[in-house]
Amino acid sequence: MNSFVLGMRTIGRRPLPAVLTLVLLMLGIATVVVVLLFERELEDRLGRDARGVDLVVGAKGSGLQLVLSAVFHIDVPTGNVRLPELREIARHPMVAGVIPLSLGDAYRGFRIVGTTHAYPDHYGARLAGGRLWERSMEAVAGARAARETGLREGSSFVGAHGLEGDSGFHHDEQPYRVVGVLRETGTVLDRLILVNSASVWEVHSVHDDPTPADAAGGADEADPSSTEASGAEKGAAGGNFGLPPGDREVTAMLVRYRTPLAAISLPRAINSGTGLQAASPAQETARLFYLVGTGLDAFRAFAGVLVVASALSLFIALWHALHEQRYDLAVMRTLGASRGRILRFVLVQGAVLGAAGAALGTALGHASGWVLAQWLERERNLSMGSLGWAPEEGVVIAGAVLIALVAAAVPAMRAYRLDVAAVLAERR
Amino acid sequence: MIEVEALEHGFAERRVLDLPSWRVAAGERCLVVGPSGSGKSTLLHLVAGLVAPRAGVVRIDGQDLSSLSASARDRFRGRTIGLLLQSFHLLDTLSVLDNVRLARRLAGLPEDRARCRQGLEALDVAGLAHARPSTLSHGQAQRVALARAVVNRPKLILADEPTSSLDDESCERVAALVETEAERHGAALVVATHDSRLRARFERHLALRARSTGA
């Protein structure tokens, strides 16, 4: 018959105000948890995809768009750039390595990326089966792309314009052949289909596509489908500095610095000295977080309102209950309970409701996070990884209990100061 | 058991109680009588240490109540004094048995379920151990309240108007019941009442006078 059991029974006697408090607190905490999970997941996700990419070089336009399209593959590219210009940057002594990317086509929503073997290497990708591409029109599918489209070693498919894949022009004449499938990497690679750069040129040079890639694509000296071209991808040797030979166009180039000092001079030199644009994933994601953060702040404010409302509801519930309970409390005092014990008795009720609301809210938050993740994957092709326990949730639960205690403090003080003799005299 | 010296109490200018000296020995029984407003309940509250007197000393079992800290006084009350209130004040959130267990626990004593059950048996209400207090009859509730008041073997039982709302037959029965329980535990018994039917049952009487404002 401790304060906890007694408190529980007392709450149970007037369940409606307690339920209102619980629901408000649950919704508030759930919102806090969803924001927390979403933010952490976004940070993790973007952090993993952008790791080791110091700079993205592409066509002029929005830096954020360039980073979103070339690093995270969630936006349309800014345009194309010519290889000789990129080569000038790739040969710079402060550049440790580059990865060219040719974008534009997709297969059933999964982007087809023309690149070099340096790209899967960059994310430490390993093959689940088959081999990497050696020649044009050979494709390697990322784990998720393979799983969801059913592509396997030996499958053939044709790309379509745009990221959505089901609208627009299909390159029916040039099917890709899958020669390998990658293991899950937990990065953007999982939802890409990789081919060599030459494949993209080849597909686009056949029909009359009015993209800049084709407009400037006529005068390449190397045969795009030759195996030598793909062989040259592998090293920085051969005067191509890790880029495909020729003077055709690609969409963007990921750059890794040799020295952190490069961050000071290189982006500025590219942006002002060439017709290209350089954007730092770190800076652009920080900017993105700033933009997204404003939205998240609105959610946090909403959660705050709910939590404050629940605290108010708890206060009112306890205050009213106290009026009904005063005889019980007076009797407890006559039976030997000290003022401190009565104080604790009321505080325990607040703490229990606070903890229960926080626990329910956390559960609801994780459930909503899971639903949100499913929706994002299905509708936005944005996969969220683990939605596990965030360390901050401990703080959230402790905070909820603390707020509940604060809300219970005033009724508890009133109970503490209860004039036992006056209450006992009341009933005669 | 009770030693009261130069006891004074009141609210603001109004003096409610003025008791130069009053003693009740261990195991003794005393009836406190007087009209409404004569300070009977106030005297019980002072003796129980629920309120502090304006002046004077209250010693219970040799212990000066004012020398105890507030929480020590609460605990002392729980262990030494059994209070029987007019309207019983059973906690309806708890079962009958749990009401009795609560008295053990709040006094800081081991719950001792068997003992609580025996207490109910002694008053013929063991069969109601799991009943809700609100489902009990008046008489049953009174027995349960009495069981709760004596479960800690108090040295002093204070009863406030235990019989005033009862018919003659019930009055007789309840008075006998309270006296029996006090005797069984060797406790001193102080009953405050304006019920003249009880006068004959007590040898010692303390008569309090009604007071007018500013006395």
Boltz contact constraints between the chains, C-beta under 6 A:
constraints:
  - contact:
      token1: [A, 1]
      token2: [B, 98]
      max_distance: 6.0
  - contact:
      token1: [A, 1]
      token2: [B, 101]
      max_distance: 6.0
  - contact:
      token1: [A, 1]
      token2: [B, 102]
      max_distance: 6.0
  - contact:
      token1: [A, 1]
      token2: [B, 105]
      max_distance: 6.0
  - contact:
      token1: [A, 9]
      token2: [B, 93]
      max_distance: 6.0
  - contact:
      token1: [A, 10]
      token2: [B, 93]
      max_distance: 6.0
  - contact:
      token1: [A, 13]
      token2: [B, 93]
      max_distance: 6.0
  - contact:
      token1: [A, 327]
      token2: [B, 89]
      max_distance: 6.0
  - contact:
      token1: [A, 328]
      token2: [B, 91]
      max_distance: 6.0
  - contact:
      token1: [A, 331]
      token2: [B, 89]
      max_distance: 6.0
  - contact:
      token1: [A, 332]
      token2: [B, 106]
      max_distance: 6.0
  - contact:
      token1: [A, 334]
      token2: [B, 83]
      max_distance: 6.0
  - contact:
      token1: [A, 335]
      token2: [B, 78]
      max_distance: 6.0
  - contact:
      token1: [A, 335]
      token2: [B, 103]
      max_distance: 6.0
  - contact:
      token1: [A, 335]
      token2: [B, 106]
      max_distance: 6.0
  - contact:
      token1: [A, 336]
      token2: [B, 74]
      max_distance: 6.0
  - contact:
      token1: [A, 336]
      token2: [B, 75]
      max_distance: 6.0
  - contact:
      token1: [A, 336]
      token2: [B, 77]
      max_distance: 6.0
  - contact:
      token1: [A, 336]
      token2: [B, 78]
      max_distance: 6.0
  - contact:
      token1: [A, 336]
      token2: [B, 106]
      max_distance: 6.0
  - contact:
      token1: [A, 336]
      token2: [B, 107]
      max_distance: 6.0
  - contact:
      token1: [A, 337]
      token2: [B, 106]
      max_distance: 6.0
  - contact:
      token1: [A, 338]
      token2: [B, 71]
      max_distance: 6.0
  - contact:
      token1: [A, 338]
      token2: [B, 74]
      max_distance: 6.0
  - contact:
      token1: [A, 420]
      token2: [B, 50]
      max_distance: 6.0
  - contact:
      token1: [A, 421]
      token2: [B, 45]
      max_distance: 6.0
  - contact:
      token1: [A, 421]
      token2: [B, 50]
      max_distance: 6.0
  - contact:
      token1: [A, 421]
      token2: [B, 51]
      max_distance: 6.0
  - contact:
      token1: [A, 425]
      token2: [B, 41]
      max_distance: 6.0
  - contact:
      token1: [A, 427]
      token2: [B, 87]
      max_distance: 6.0
  - contact:
      token1: [A, 428]
      token2: [B, 86]
      max_distance: 6.0
